[in-house]
């Protein structure tokens, strides 16, 4: 993996960092590709139980795409479609990631950065963090694949407010809009994210994956099938259920195995 995307492991917790701190972690074509590859690889790793996604440093999560690329790789519709397919492949990788994703948001979280953060399951930011999607000022739209997660979090009316006005707004308003899960003092962001990831990692990993799947499925208007309903009870045949049940009765912390 290139140093544009850094991946570090701490036991069952993996941290993925957008690593262009000199550019506030603005996204480039290679970064989109490498982010998708990193998430896909981690998603297949059963030793991983939680992924933290962050920007390098504490000034910015990401302000979105690097505008300087527009002259070279996004100057017309043909180029933009190709670039968009790459971005949307990464969006799909984040959407389909089996492991819980926790966004560690310092500072700026705008445009494409907001799109990435919105794809995480838990989003924790500092009190001075800033959000928005002022792409109207560039004469650009947010494609369906990029907009879906924001609409899912905020609803269509609020998503349109964000896009039509193009305002940059603070952490409190982002929390009110549903864009972030938790707002904490700036100095506590990393600590709070680590604690969240640790709590997730201590739980049964199969259960976390099922809960992600079920929550996503409930966003589909199609009726739940009998087979899908029956899947809710597959957990009773897992080793982790037996471990958790026995640990509860013994008043001990369970040591889940993901089986």
C-alpha positions in Angstrom: 0.0 0.0 0.0 1.3 3.4 -1.0 2.0 6.0 1.7 -1.0 8.0 0.4 -3.2 5.5 2.3 -1.7 4.2 5.6 -3.0 1.0 7.2 -2.0 0.1 10.8 -3.1 -2.8 12.9 -3.5 -2.8 16.7 -4.8 -6.3 17.5 -8.3 -6.6 16.0 -8.5 -2.9 15.3 -7.2 -1.5 11.9 -6.7 2.2 11.3 -6.8 3.5 7.7 -5.5 7.1 7.3 -5.9 9.4 4.3 -2.3 10.6 4.2 -1.8 13.9 2.5 -1.6 16.2 5.6 0.2 18.9 3.6 -2.9 19.2 1.4 -5.3 18.6 4.3 -5.8 15.1 3.0 -7.5 16.2 -0.3 -8.3 13.1 -2.3 -6.6 12.2 -5.6 -7.3 9.5 -8.1 -4.6 7.2 -6.7 -6.0 7.8 -3.2 -9.5 6.8 -4.2 -8.2 3.6 -5.7 -5.9 2.7 -2.9 -8.6 3.5 -0.3 -10.9 1.1 -2.0 -8.2 -1.6 -2.2 -7.4 -1.2 1.5 -11.0 -1.5 2.6 -11.6 -4.5 0.4 -8.5 -6.3 1.7 -9.4 -5.5 5.4 -13.0 -6.6 4.8 -11.8 -10.1 3.9 -9.6 -10.4 7.0 -11.4 -12.2 9.8 -8.8 -11.1 12.3 -10.1 -7.5 11.9 -13.1 -6.6 14.1 -13.3 -2.8 13.6 -11.8 -0.3 11.2 -11.0 3.3 12.1 -11.0 5.7 9.1 -9.3 9.1 9.6 -7.3 11.8 8.0 -3.6 12.2 8.8 -3.0 14.9 11.5 -5.7 16.8 13.4 -6.4 19.7 11.0 -8.6 17.9 8.5 -10.4 14.6 7.8 -10.6 15.6 4.1 -11.8 18.6 2.1 -12.8 16.3 -0.7 -11.2 16.0 -4.1 -8.0 17.8 -5.1 -9.2 20.6 -7.4 -5.9 20.7 -9.2 -6.7 17.3 -10.8 -9.7 18.7 -12.8 -7.4 20.1 -15.5 -5.7 16.8 -16.1 -8.0 13.9 -15.3 -11.5 15.4 -15.0 -11.6 18.1 -17.6 -14.6 16.6 -19.6 -17.5 14.2 -19.4 -15.5 11.2 -20.7 -12.8 11.6 -18.1 -15.2 12.4 -15.4 -17.2 9.2 -16.0 -14.0 7.1 -15.7 -13.0 9.0 -12.6 -16.5 8.5 -11.2 -16.4 4.8 -11.7 -13.2 4.6 -9.6 -14.7 6.7 -6.9 -17.9 4.7 -6.9 -16.0 1.4 -6.7 -14.5 2.7 -3.4 -17.9 3.9 -2.3 -19.1 0.3 -2.9 -16.1 -1.1 -1.0 -17.0 1.0 2.0 -20.7 0.3 1.8 -20.1 -3.5 1.6 -17.3 -3.6 4.2 -18.2 -6.5 6.6 -16.5 -4.8 9.6 -17.8 -1.8 11.5 -16.3 1.4 10.3 -15.7 4.3 12.7 -14.8 7.7 11.3 -12.4 9.8 13.4 -13.1 13.3 12.2 -10.7 16.2 13.0 -11.2 19.6 11.5 -12.5 19.8 7.9 -14.9 17.2 6.6 -16.3 18.6 3.3 -17.4 17.4 -0.1 -15.8 14.0 -0.9 -14.5 13.9 2.7 -18.1 14.1 3.9 -19.1 11.4 1.5 -16.5 9.1 2.9 -17.3 9.8 6.5 -21.0 9.3 5.8 -20.3 5.7 4.7 -19.0 4.9 8.2 -21.2 3.3 10.8 -20.2 5.6 13.6 -18.9 9.1 13.1 -17.2 11.0 15.9 -15.9 14.5 15.5 -14.4 17.4 17.5 -16.3 20.5 18.5 -14.4 22.6 16.0 -15.0 20.3 13.0 -16.6 21.8 9.9 -18.9 20.2 7.4 -20.5 20.9 4.1 -20.6 20.2 0.3 -20.2 23.5 -1.6 -19.8 21.8 -5.0 -22.4 24.1 -6.5 -19.6 26.7 -6.6 -17.7 24.4 -8.9 -20.6 23.8 -11.2 -20.7 20.1 -10.2 -23.3 17.7 -9.0 -23.0 14.9 -6.5 -23.7 11.6 -8.3 -26.2 9.1 -7.0 -23.7 6.8 -5.5 -22.0 9.6 -3.6 -25.3 11.2 -2.5 -27.0 8.0 -1.3 -25.3 7.8 2.1 -25.9 11.5 2.9 -29.6 11.2 2.0 -29.8 8.0 4.1 -28.4 9.9 7.2 -30.1 13.2 6.8 -33.2 12.6 4.6 -33.7 14.2 1.2 -34.8 17.6 2.4 -31.7 18.2 4.6 -29.4 16.7 1.9 -30.8 19.3 -0.6 -30.3 22.1 1.9 -26.7 21.1 2.2 -26.2 20.9 -1.6 -28.4 23.9 -2.6 -27.0 26.4 -0.1 -23.4 25.0 -0.1 -22.8 26.3 3.4 -20.0 25.3 5.7 -21.4 24.5 9.1 -20.2 23.4 12.5 -20.2 20.2 14.5 -23.4 20.9 16.5 -25.4 21.5 13.3 -23.9 18.4 11.8 -25.0 16.4 14.8 -28.5 17.8 14.5 -28.6 16.9 10.8 -27.6 13.3 11.6 -24.2 13.5 9.8 -22.2 12.7 12.9 -23.0 10.3 15.8 -21.1 12.1 18.5 -19.4 15.5 19.1 -16.6 15.6 21.7 -13.9 18.1 22.7 -11.2 18.3 20.1 -8.6 16.9 22.3 -10.7 13.8 23.1 -11.6 12.7 19.5 -8.8 10.1 19.2 -9.5 8.8 22.7 -13.2 8.5 22.1 -12.7 6.8 18.8 -10.4 4.3 20.3 -12.8 3.5 23.1 -15.6 3.1 20.5 -13.5 0.7 18.4 -12.5 -1.2 21.5 -16.1 -1.7 22.6 -16.9 -2.9 19.1 -13.9 -5.3 19.0 -14.9 -6.8 22.3 -18.3 -7.9 20.9 -19.0 -10.9 18.8 -17.7 -10.1 15.3 -20.3 -12.3 13.5 -23.0 -10.4 15.3 -21.6 -7.0 14.3 -21.5 -8.2 10.7 -25.1 -9.4 10.9 -26.3 -6.2 12.4 -24.6 -4.2 9.6 -26.3 -6.4 7.0 -29.7 -6.2 8.7 -29.7 -2.4 9.2 -28.7 -1.9 5.5 -31.5 -4.4 4.4 -34.1 -2.4 6.3 -33.4 0.5 4.0 -34.8 -1.6 1.1 -38.6 -1.4 0.7 -38.9 -5.0 -0.4 -40.5 -7.3 2.1 -38.2 -9.4 4.3 -38.3 -13.0 3.0 -38.7 -16.1 5.1 -35.1 -17.0 4.4 -33.9 -13.6 5.5 -36.0 -13.8 8.7 -34.6 -17.3 9.5 -31.1 -15.9 9.1 -31.7 -13.8 12.2 -31.5 -17.0 14.2 -28.3 -18.4 12.7 -26.4 -16.8 15.6 -27.8 -19.6 17.9 -25.7 -22.2 16.0 -22.4 -20.2 16.4 -19.6 -21.0 18.8 -19.7 -17.3 19.8 -23.2 -17.6 21.2 -22.1 -20.5 23.4 -19.1 -18.6 24.5 -21.2 -15.5 25.3 -23.9 -17.4 27.0 -21.5 -19.3 29.2 -19.5 -16.1 30.0 -22.6 -14.3 31.0 -23.6 -17.0 33.5 -20.1 -17.2 34.8 -20.0 -13.4 35.1 -16.9 -13.3 33.0 -15.8 -11.2 29.9 -16.4 -13.3 26.8 -13.5 -14.1 24.5 -15.3 -14.4 21.2 -13.6 -16.3 18.3 -15.7 -15.2 15.4 -17.0 -18.7 14.7 
